[in-house]
Amino acid sequence: MPRSPSLTASDLGVLRALGIRGFADTLVVAELTGASAVEVLTHLTEHADRGLVARREGRMSGWSLTPDGRAAL
């Protein structure tokens, strides 16, 4: 796994929320973290670019941690 830059408290909050839920959409992560949906989506998009989370589309859409995301958490 490539070394990730240090994670902020907000980054960790988003990753922890997914770690607890396993799979969740942006609004659920926002509820769990107390952050706005826009802020959470920004974090999730950045995490996806870094390979820490993945988004699934389809009948059940949402975000989940990747193995690298679990390791970073």
PDB file of N, CA, C and O in Angstrom:
ATOM      1  N   MET A   1       0.847  -1.173   0.000  1.00  0.00           N
ATOM      2  CA  MET A   1       0.000   0.000   0.000  1.00  0.00           C
ATOM      3  C   MET A   1       0.887   1.228   0.000  1.00  0.00           C
ATOM      4  O   MET A   1       1.808   1.311   0.812  1.00  0.00           O
ATOM      5  N   PRO A   2       0.638   2.199  -0.895  1.00  0.00           N
ATOM      6  CA  PRO A   2       1.404   3.436  -0.855  1.00  0.00           C
ATOM      7  C   PRO A   2       1.068   4.204   0.412  1.00  0.00           C
ATOM      8  O   PRO A   2      -0.065   4.175   0.893  1.00  0.00           O
ATOM      9  N   ARG A   3       2.056   4.878   0.937  1.00  0.00           N
ATOM     10  CA  ARG A   3       1.837   5.627   2.171  1.00  0.00           C
ATOM     11  C   ARG A   3       0.935   6.822   1.897  1.00  0.00           C
ATOM     12  O   ARG A   3       1.182   7.600   0.976  1.00  0.00           O
ATOM     13  N   SER A   4      -0.115   6.962   2.705  1.00  0.00           N
ATOM     14  CA  SER A   4      -1.047   8.073   2.564  1.00  0.00           C
ATOM     15  C   SER A   4      -0.534   9.274   3.333  1.00  0.00           C
ATOM     16  O   SER A   4       0.096   9.130   4.380  1.00  0.00           O
ATOM     17  N   PRO A   5      -0.808  10.473   2.804  1.00  0.00           N
ATOM     18  CA  PRO A   5      -0.482  11.648   3.607  1.00  0.00           C
ATOM     19  C   PRO A   5      -1.291  11.604   4.891  1.00  0.00           C
ATOM     20  O   PRO A   5      -2.305  10.909   4.960  1.00  0.00           O
ATOM     21  N   SER A   6      -0.863  12.325   5.895  1.00  0.00           N
ATOM     22  CA  SER A   6      -1.572  12.289   7.166  1.00  0.00           C
ATOM     23  C   SER A   6      -3.024  12.696   6.971  1.00  0.00           C
ATOM     24  O   SER A   6      -3.347  13.540   6.136  1.00  0.00           O
ATOM     25  N   LEU A   7      -3.879  12.082   7.752  1.00  0.00           N
ATOM     26  CA  LEU A   7      -5.306  12.327   7.654  1.00  0.00           C
ATOM     27  C   LEU A   7      -5.733  13.317   8.729  1.00  0.00           C
ATOM     28  O   LEU A   7      -5.269  13.244   9.867  1.00  0.00           O
ATOM     29  N   THR A   8      -6.616  14.240   8.367  1.00  0.00           N
ATOM     30  CA  THR A   8      -7.153  15.201   9.326  1.00  0.00           C
ATOM     31  C   THR A   8      -8.247  14.543  10.153  1.00  0.00           C
ATOM     32  O   THR A   8      -8.682  13.432   9.853  1.00  0.00           O
ATOM     33  N   ALA A   9      -8.684  15.234  11.189  1.00  0.00           N
ATOM     34  CA  ALA A   9      -9.787  14.727  12.015  1.00  0.00           C
ATOM     35  C   ALA A   9     -11.043  14.537  11.166  1.00  0.00           C
ATOM     36  O   ALA A   9     -11.777  13.568  11.359  1.00  0.00           O
ATOM     37  N   SER A  10     -11.296  15.452  10.230  1.00  0.00           N
ATOM     38  CA  SER A  10     -12.465  15.316   9.347  1.00  0.00           C
ATOM     39  C   SER A  10     -12.336  14.105   8.440  1.00  0.00           C
ATOM     40  O   SER A  10     -13.305  13.382   8.210  1.00  0.00           O
ATOM     41  N   ASP A  11     -11.114  13.886   7.922  1.00  0.00           N
ATOM     42  CA  ASP A  11     -10.867  12.706   7.093  1.00  0.00           C
ATOM     43  C   ASP A  11     -11.165  11.440   7.881  1.00  0.00           C
ATOM     44  O   ASP A  11     -11.868  10.547   7.408  1.00  0.00           O
ATOM     45  N   LEU A  12     -10.624  11.378   9.078  1.00  0.00           N
ATOM     46  CA  LEU A  12     -10.811  10.189   9.910  1.00  0.00           C
ATOM     47  C   LEU A  12     -12.270   9.991  10.289  1.00  0.00           C
ATOM     48  O   LEU A  12     -12.740   8.856  10.369  1.00  0.00           O
ATOM     49  N   GLY A  13     -12.994  11.087  10.523  1.00  0.00           N
ATOM     50  CA  GLY A  13     -14.413  10.972  10.846  1.00  0.00           C
ATOM     51  C   GLY A  13     -15.197  10.322   9.727  1.00  0.00           C
ATOM     52  O   GLY A  13     -16.054   9.473   9.972  1.00  0.00           O
ATOM     53  N   VAL A  14     -14.904  10.718   8.499  1.00  0.00           N
ATOM     54  CA  VAL A  14     -15.591  10.133   7.339  1.00  0.00           C
ATOM     55  C   VAL A  14     -15.222   8.656   7.202  1.00  0.00           C
ATOM     56  O   VAL A  14     -16.094   7.817   6.974  1.00  0.00           O
ATOM     57  N   LEU A  15     -13.936   8.337   7.341  1.00  0.00           N
ATOM     58  CA  LEU A  15     -13.509   6.941   7.235  1.00  0.00           C
ATOM     59  C   LEU A  15     -14.098   6.095   8.367  1.00  0.00           C
ATOM     60  O   LEU A  15     -14.517   4.959   8.142  1.00  0.00           O
ATOM     61  N   ARG A  16     -14.129   6.646   9.574  1.00  0.00           N
ATOM     62  CA  ARG A  16     -14.710   5.906  10.709  1.00  0.00           C
ATOM     63  C   ARG A  16     -16.191   5.631  10.489  1.00  0.00           C
ATOM     64  O   ARG A  16     -16.675   4.538  10.784  1.00  0.00           O
ATOM     65  N   ALA A  17     -16.915   6.629   9.966  1.00  0.00           N
ATOM     66  CA  ALA A  17     -18.339   6.440   9.697  1.00  0.00           C
ATOM     67  C   ALA A  17     -18.546   5.277   8.735  1.00  0.00           C
ATOM     68  O   ALA A  17     -19.445   4.460   8.936  1.00  0.00           O
ATOM     69  N   LEU A  18     -17.723   5.194   7.691  1.00  0.00           N
ATOM     70  CA  LEU A  18     -17.843   4.068   6.754  1.00  0.00           C
ATOM     71  C   LEU A  18     -17.384   2.768   7.400  1.00  0.00           C
ATOM     72  O   LEU A  18     -17.928   1.702   7.112  1.00  0.00           O
ATOM     73  N   GLY A  19     -16.392   2.856   8.266  1.00  0.00           N
ATOM     74  CA  GLY A  19     -15.945   1.659   8.970  1.00  0.00           C
ATOM     75  C   GLY A  19     -17.037   1.086   9.854  1.00  0.00           C
ATOM     76  O   GLY A  19     -17.168  -0.132   9.979  1.00  0.00           O
ATOM     77  N   ILE A  20     -17.818   1.958  10.464  1.00  0.00           N
ATOM     78  CA  ILE A  20     -18.917   1.523  11.332  1.00  0.00           C
ATOM     79  C   ILE A  20     -20.069   0.980  10.504  1.00  0.00           C
ATOM     80  O   ILE A  20     -20.592  -0.097  10.788  1.00  0.00           O
ATOM     81  N   ARG A  21     -20.462   1.723   9.481  1.00  0.00           N
ATOM     82  CA  ARG A  21     -21.616   1.320   8.668  1.00  0.00           C
ATOM     83  C   ARG A  21     -21.297   0.241   7.655  1.00  0.00           C
ATOM     84  O   ARG A  21     -22.150  -0.583   7.328  1.00  0.00           O
ATOM     85  N   GLY A  22     -20.072   0.243   7.158  1.00  0.00           N
ATOM     86  CA  GLY A  22     -19.695  -0.720   6.132  1.00  0.00           C
ATOM     87  C   GLY A  22     -20.010  -0.236   4.734  1.00  0.00           C
ATOM     88  O   GLY A  22     -19.206  -0.393   3.816  1.00  0.00           O
ATOM     89  N   PHE A  23     -21.196   0.361   4.572  1.00  0.00           N
ATOM     90  CA  PHE A  23     -21.658   0.831   3.268  1.00  0.00           C
ATOM     91  C   PHE A  23     -22.688   1.915   3.543  1.00  0.00           C
ATOM     92  O   PHE A  23     -23.638   1.679   4.290  1.00  0.00           O
ATOM     93  N   ALA A  24     -22.526   3.094   2.960  1.00  0.00           N
ATOM     94  CA  ALA A  24     -23.473   4.177   3.232  1.00  0.00           C
ATOM     95  C   ALA A  24     -23.435   5.213   2.124  1.00  0.00           C
ATOM     96  O   ALA A  24     -22.429   5.374   1.433  1.00  0.00           O
ATOM     97  N   ASP A  25     -24.552   5.911   1.969  1.00  0.00           N
ATOM     98  CA  ASP A  25     -24.558   7.011   1.010  1.00  0.00           C
ATOM     99  C   ASP A  25     -24.054   8.283   1.696  1.00  0.00           C
ATOM    100  O   ASP A  25     -23.858   8.312   2.911  1.00  0.00           O
ATOM    101  N   THR A  26     -23.856   9.299   0.921  1.00  0.00           N
ATOM    102  CA  THR A  26     -23.259  10.547   1.400  1.00  0.00           C
ATOM    103  C   THR A  26     -24.059  11.157   2.544  1.00  0.00           C
ATOM    104  O   THR A  26     -23.473  11.625   3.520  1.00  0.00           O
ATOM    105  N   LEU A  27     -25.388  11.159   2.443  1.00  0.00           N
ATOM    106  CA  LEU A  27     -26.213  11.774   3.486  1.00  0.00           C
ATOM    107  C   LEU A  27     -26.106  11.039   4.816  1.00  0.00           C
ATOM    108  O   LEU A  27     -26.126  11.670   5.872  1.00  0.00           O
ATOM    109  N   VAL A  28     -25.993   9.725   4.780  1.00  0.00           N
ATOM    110  CA  VAL A  28     -25.833   8.956   6.016  1.00  0.00           C
ATOM    111  C   VAL A  28     -24.492   9.274   6.656  1.00  0.00           C
ATOM    112  O   VAL A  28     -24.414   9.444   7.873  1.00  0.00           O
ATOM    113  N   VAL A  29     -23.436   9.356   5.855  1.00  0.00           N
ATOM    114  CA  VAL A  29     -22.117   9.701   6.386  1.00  0.00           C
ATOM    115  C   VAL A  29     -22.156  11.103   6.987  1.00  0.00           C
ATOM    116  O   VAL A  29     -21.555  11.348   8.033  1.00  0.00           O
ATOM    117  N   ALA A  30     -22.861  12.018   6.332  1.00  0.00           N
ATOM    118  CA  ALA A  30     -22.988  13.375   6.863  1.00  0.00           C
ATOM    119  C   ALA A  30     -23.696  13.364   8.219  1.00  0.00           C
ATOM    120  O   ALA A  30     -23.275  14.060   9.143  1.00  0.00           O
ATOM    121  N   GLU A  31     -24.756  12.585   8.340  1.00  0.00           N
ATOM    122  CA  GLU A  31     -25.459  12.474   9.621  1.00  0.00           C
ATOM    123  C   GLU A  31     -24.548  11.922  10.708  1.00  0.00           C
ATOM    124  O   GLU A  31     -24.537  12.424  11.831  1.00  0.00           O
ATOM    125  N   LEU A  32     -23.796  10.902  10.377  1.00  0.00           N
ATOM    126  CA  LEU A  32     -22.910  10.265  11.363  1.00  0.00           C
ATOM    127  C   LEU A  32     -21.772  11.176  11.807  1.00  0.00           C
ATOM    128  O   LEU A  32     -21.332  11.110  12.955  1.00  0.00           O
ATOM    129  N   THR A  33     -21.294  12.026  10.898  1.00  0.00           N
ATOM    130  CA  THR A  33     -20.150  12.871  11.225  1.00  0.00           C
ATOM    131  C   THR A  33     -20.557  14.253  11.725  1.00  0.00           C
ATOM    132  O   THR A  33     -19.757  14.940  12.360  1.00  0.00           O
ATOM    133  N   GLY A  34     -21.788  14.666  11.447  1.00  0.00           N
ATOM    134  CA  GLY A  34     -22.226  16.009  11.805  1.00  0.00           C
ATOM    135  C   GLY A  34     -21.746  17.071  10.837  1.00  0.00           C
ATOM    136  O   GLY A  34     -21.908  18.264  11.094  1.00  0.00           O
ATOM    137  N   ALA A  35     -21.162  16.657   9.733  1.00  0.00           N
ATOM    138  CA  ALA A  35     -20.675  17.590   8.712  1.00  0.00           C
ATOM    139  C   ALA A  35     -21.752  17.762   7.645  1.00  0.00           C
ATOM    140  O   ALA A  35     -22.696  16.975   7.566  1.00  0.00           O
ATOM    141  N   SER A  36     -21.599  18.793   6.831  1.00  0.00           N
ATOM    142  CA  SER A  36     -22.550  19.003   5.741  1.00  0.00           C
ATOM    143  C   SER A  36     -22.326  17.954   4.657  1.00  0.00           C
ATOM    144  O   SER A  36     -21.235  17.396   4.531  1.00  0.00           O
ATOM    145  N   ALA A  37     -23.363  17.697   3.884  1.00  0.00           N
ATOM    146  CA  ALA A  37     -23.259  16.729   2.797  1.00  0.00           C
ATOM    147  C   ALA A  37     -22.212  17.163   1.775  1.00  0.00           C
ATOM    148  O   ALA A  37     -21.519  16.322   1.202  1.00  0.00           O
ATOM    149  N   VAL A  38     -22.093  18.468   1.543  1.00  0.00           N
ATOM    150  CA  VAL A  38     -21.104  18.980   0.588  1.00  0.00           C
ATOM    151  C   VAL A  38     -19.692  18.697   1.097  1.00  0.00           C
ATOM    152  O   VAL A  38     -18.833  18.246   0.338  1.00  0.00           O
ATOM    153  N   GLU A  39     -19.457  18.961   2.379  1.00  0.00           N
ATOM    154  CA  GLU A  39     -18.139  18.697   2.962  1.00  0.00           C
ATOM    155  C   GLU A  39     -17.803  17.203   2.914  1.00  0.00           C
ATOM    156  O   GLU A  39     -16.683  16.823   2.570  1.00  0.00           O
ATOM    157  N   VAL A  40     -18.770  16.372   3.258  1.00  0.00           N
ATOM    158  CA  VAL A  40     -18.554  14.923   3.240  1.00  0.00           C
ATOM    159  C   VAL A  40     -18.280  14.448   1.822  1.00  0.00           C
ATOM    160  O   VAL A  40     -17.377  13.640   1.612  1.00  0.00           O
ATOM    161  N   LEU A  41     -19.039  14.932   0.844  1.00  0.00           N
ATOM    162  CA  LEU A  41     -18.819  14.524  -0.538  1.00  0.00           C
ATOM    163  C   LEU A  41     -17.424  14.925  -1.004  1.00  0.00           C
ATOM    164  O   LEU A  41     -16.778  14.178  -1.739  1.00  0.00           O
ATOM    165  N   THR A  42     -16.958  16.096  -0.583  1.00  0.00           N
ATOM    166  CA  THR A  42     -15.603  16.520  -0.925  1.00  0.00           C
ATOM    167  C   THR A  42     -14.583  15.547  -0.359  1.00  0.00           C
ATOM    168  O   THR A  42     -13.665  15.127  -1.063  1.00  0.00           O
ATOM    169  N   HIS A  43     -14.738  15.182   0.920  1.00  0.00           N
ATOM    170  CA  HIS A  43     -13.824  14.221   1.537  1.00  0.00           C
ATOM    171  C   HIS A  43     -13.893  12.864   0.834  1.00  0.00           C
ATOM    172  O   HIS A  43     -12.860  12.261   0.541  1.00  0.00           O
ATOM    173  N   LEU A  44     -15.105  12.388   0.566  1.00  0.00           N
ATOM    174  CA  LEU A  44     -15.252  11.079  -0.069  1.00  0.00           C
ATOM    175  C   LEU A  44     -14.622  11.060  -1.454  1.00  0.00           C
ATOM    176  O   LEU A  44     -13.985  10.076  -1.831  1.00  0.00           O
ATOM    177  N   THR A  45     -14.791  12.128  -2.209  1.00  0.00           N
ATOM    178  CA  THR A  45     -14.195  12.206  -3.540  1.00  0.00           C
ATOM    179  C   THR A  45     -12.674  12.190  -3.451  1.00  0.00           C
ATOM    180  O   THR A  45     -12.010  11.501  -4.227  1.00  0.00           O
ATOM    181  N   GLU A  46     -12.120  12.952  -2.501  1.00  0.00           N
ATOM    182  CA  GLU A  46     -10.665  12.950  -2.302  1.00  0.00           C
ATOM    183  C   GLU A  46     -10.181  11.566  -1.869  1.00  0.00           C
ATOM    184  O   GLU A  46      -9.153  11.085  -2.347  1.00  0.00           O
ATOM    185  N   HIS A  47     -10.924  10.932  -0.967  1.00  0.00           N
ATOM    186  CA  HIS A  47     -10.548   9.584  -0.513  1.00  0.00           C
ATOM    187  C   HIS A  47     -10.615   8.579  -1.666  1.00  0.00           C
ATOM    188  O   HIS A  47      -9.779   7.681  -1.761  1.00  0.00           O
ATOM    189  N   ALA A  48     -11.610   8.734  -2.536  1.00  0.00           N
ATOM    190  CA  ALA A  48     -11.723   7.845  -3.696  1.00  0.00           C
ATOM    191  C   ALA A  48     -10.522   8.023  -4.619  1.00  0.00           C
ATOM    192  O   ALA A  48      -9.984   7.048  -5.144  1.00  0.00           O
ATOM    193  N   ASP A  49     -10.106   9.278  -4.812  1.00  0.00           N
ATOM    194  CA  ASP A  49      -8.934   9.548  -5.649  1.00  0.00           C
ATOM    195  C   ASP A  49      -7.672   8.916  -5.064  1.00  0.00           C
ATOM    196  O   ASP A  49      -6.765   8.537  -5.805  1.00  0.00           O
ATOM    197  N   ARG A  50      -7.612   8.803  -3.744  1.00  0.00           N
ATOM    198  CA  ARG A  50      -6.458   8.213  -3.058  1.00  0.00           C
ATOM    199  C   ARG A  50      -6.603   6.703  -2.871  1.00  0.00           C
ATOM    200  O   ARG A  50      -5.704   6.052  -2.338  1.00  0.00           O
ATOM    201  N   GLY A  51      -7.745   6.142  -3.313  1.00  0.00           N
ATOM    202  CA  GLY A  51      -7.940   4.703  -3.219  1.00  0.00           C
ATOM    203  C   GLY A  51      -8.387   4.216  -1.854  1.00  0.00           C
ATOM    204  O   GLY A  51      -8.282   3.026  -1.558  1.00  0.00           O
ATOM    205  N   LEU A  52      -8.891   5.127  -1.007  1.00  0.00           N
ATOM    206  CA  LEU A  52      -9.302   4.738   0.344  1.00  0.00           C
ATOM    207  C   LEU A  52     -10.762   4.328   0.436  1.00  0.00           C
ATOM    208  O   LEU A  52     -11.137   3.560   1.321  1.00  0.00           O
ATOM    209  N   VAL A  53     -11.588   4.833  -0.470  1.00  0.00           N
ATOM    210  CA  VAL A  53     -13.004   4.474  -0.519  1.00  0.00           C
ATOM    211  C   VAL A  53     -13.393   4.213  -1.970  1.00  0.00           C
ATOM    212  O   VAL A  53     -12.698   4.623  -2.899  1.00  0.00           O
ATOM    213  N   ALA A  54     -14.510   3.527  -2.145  1.00  0.00           N
ATOM    214  CA  ALA A  54     -15.034   3.267  -3.481  1.00  0.00           C
ATOM    215  C   ALA A  54     -16.534   3.529  -3.467  1.00  0.00           C
ATOM    216  O   ALA A  54     -17.203   3.317  -2.455  1.00  0.00           O
ATOM    217  N   ARG A  55     -17.044   3.984  -4.576  1.00  0.00           N
ATOM    218  CA  ARG A  55     -18.475   4.248  -4.731  1.00  0.00           C
ATOM    219  C   ARG A  55     -19.076   3.185  -5.620  1.00  0.00           C
ATOM    220  O   ARG A  55     -18.542   2.868  -6.683  1.00  0.00           O
ATOM    221  N   ARG A  56     -20.175   2.648  -5.182  1.00  0.00           N
ATOM    222  CA  ARG A  56     -20.899   1.656  -5.961  1.00  0.00           C
ATOM    223  C   ARG A  56     -22.185   2.292  -6.463  1.00  0.00           C
ATOM    224  O   ARG A  56     -22.895   2.950  -5.703  1.00  0.00           O
ATOM    225  N   GLU A  57     -22.480   2.100  -7.719  1.00  0.00           N
ATOM    226  CA  GLU A  57     -23.700   2.631  -8.334  1.00  0.00           C
ATOM    227  C   GLU A  57     -24.625   1.471  -8.666  1.00  0.00           C
ATOM    228  O   GLU A  57     -24.189   0.327  -8.785  1.00  0.00           O
ATOM    229  N   GLY A  58     -25.886   1.775  -8.812  1.00  0.00           N
ATOM    230  CA  GLY A  58     -26.842   0.748  -9.185  1.00  0.00           C
ATOM    231  C   GLY A  58     -28.009   0.738  -8.226  1.00  0.00           C
ATOM    232  O   GLY A  58     -28.330   1.753  -7.609  1.00  0.00           O
ATOM    233  N   ARG A  59     -28.643  -0.416  -8.105  1.00  0.00           N
ATOM    234  CA  ARG A  59     -29.810  -0.536  -7.229  1.00  0.00           C
ATOM    235  C   ARG A  59     -29.481  -0.131  -5.801  1.00  0.00           C
ATOM    236  O   ARG A  59     -30.274   0.537  -5.137  1.00  0.00           O
ATOM    237  N   MET A  60     -28.310  -0.537  -5.336  1.00  0.00           N
ATOM    238  CA  MET A  60     -27.816  -0.114  -4.029  1.00  0.00           C
ATOM    239  C   MET A  60     -26.569   0.727  -4.254  1.00  0.00           C
ATOM    240  O   MET A  60     -25.495   0.192  -4.527  1.00  0.00           O
ATOM    241  N   SER A  61     -26.708   2.034  -4.140  1.00  0.00           N
ATOM    242  CA  SER A  61     -25.587   2.937  -4.356  1.00  0.00           C
ATOM    243  C   SER A  61     -25.044   3.415  -3.016  1.00  0.00           C
ATOM    244  O   SER A  61     -25.793   3.583  -2.054  1.00  0.00           O
ATOM    245  N   GLY A  62     -23.755   3.628  -2.967  1.00  0.00           N
ATOM    246  CA  GLY A  62     -23.154   4.157  -1.752  1.00  0.00           C
ATOM    247  C   GLY A  62     -21.653   3.991  -1.741  1.00  0.00           C
ATOM    248  O   GLY A  62     -21.046   3.543  -2.713  1.00  0.00           O
ATOM    249  N   TRP A  63     -21.066   4.366  -0.608  1.00  0.00           N
ATOM    250  CA  TRP A  63     -19.623   4.360  -0.408  1.00  0.00           C
ATOM    251  C   TRP A  63     -19.222   3.257   0.546  1.00  0.00           C
ATOM    252  O   TRP A  63     -19.989   2.882   1.432  1.00  0.00           O
ATOM    253  N   SER A  64     -18.015   2.735   0.364  1.00  0.00           N
ATOM    254  CA  SER A  64     -17.458   1.765   1.301  1.00  0.00           C
ATOM    255  C   SER A  64     -15.940   1.934   1.334  1.00  0.00           C
ATOM    256  O   SER A  64     -15.340   2.490   0.414  1.00  0.00           O
ATOM    257  N   LEU A  65     -15.342   1.447   2.403  1.00  0.00           N
ATOM    258  CA  LEU A  65     -13.886   1.476   2.510  1.00  0.00           C
ATOM    259  C   LEU A  65     -13.279   0.434   1.589  1.00  0.00           C
ATOM    260  O   LEU A  65     -13.858  -0.631   1.377  1.00  0.00           O
ATOM    261  N   THR A  66     -12.120   0.741   1.048  1.00  0.00           N
ATOM    262  CA  THR A  66     -11.331  -0.249   0.319  1.00  0.00           C
ATOM    263  C   THR A  66     -10.373  -0.886   1.334  1.00  0.00           C
ATOM    264  O   THR A  66     -10.283  -0.416   2.468  1.00  0.00           O
ATOM    265  N   PRO A  67      -9.668  -1.933   0.950  1.00  0.00           N
ATOM    266  CA  PRO A  67      -8.657  -2.479   1.873  1.00  0.00           C
ATOM    267  C   PRO A  67      -7.641  -1.420   2.314  1.00  0.00           C
ATOM    268  O   PRO A  67      -7.241  -1.405   3.478  1.00  0.00           O
ATOM    269  N   ASP A  68      -7.217  -0.530   1.398  1.00  0.00           N
ATOM    270  CA  ASP A  68      -6.299   0.540   1.770  1.00  0.00           C
ATOM    271  C   ASP A  68      -6.945   1.508   2.755  1.00  0.00           C
ATOM    272  O   ASP A  68      -6.275   2.023   3.650  1.00  0.00           O
ATOM    273  N   GLY A  69      -8.246   1.757   2.595  1.00  0.00           N
ATOM    274  CA  GLY A  69      -8.961   2.624   3.527  1.00  0.00           C
ATOM    275  C   GLY A  69      -9.041   2.030   4.915  1.00  0.00           C
ATOM    276  O   GLY A  69      -8.885   2.732   5.914  1.00  0.00           O
ATOM    277  N   ARG A  70      -9.290   0.713   4.973  1.00  0.00           N
ATOM    278  CA  ARG A  70      -9.314   0.044   6.280  1.00  0.00           C
ATOM    279  C   ARG A  70      -7.941   0.110   6.935  1.00  0.00           C
ATOM    280  O   ARG A  70      -7.836   0.314   8.145  1.00  0.00           O
ATOM    281  N   ALA A  71      -6.891  -0.062   6.142  1.00  0.00           N
ATOM    282  CA  ALA A  71      -5.530   0.008   6.687  1.00  0.00           C
ATOM    283  C   ALA A  71      -5.201   1.415   7.179  1.00  0.00           C
ATOM    284  O   ALA A  71      -4.555   1.574   8.215  1.00  0.00           O
ATOM    285  N   ALA A  72      -5.642   2.438   6.441  1.00  0.00           N
ATOM    286  CA  ALA A  72      -5.387   3.825   6.845  1.00  0.00           C
ATOM    287  C   ALA A  72      -6.151   4.182   8.104  1.00  0.00           C
ATOM    288  O   ALA A  72      -5.677   4.977   8.915  1.00  0.00           O
ATOM    289  N   LEU A  73      -7.319   3.609   8.274  1.00  0.00           N
ATOM    290  CA  LEU A  73      -8.134   3.878   9.434  1.00  0.00           C
ATOM    291  C   LEU A  73      -7.525   3.262  10.670  1.00  0.00           C
ATOM    292  O   LEU A  73      -8.082   3.388  11.761  1.00  0.00           O
TER     293      LEU A  73
END
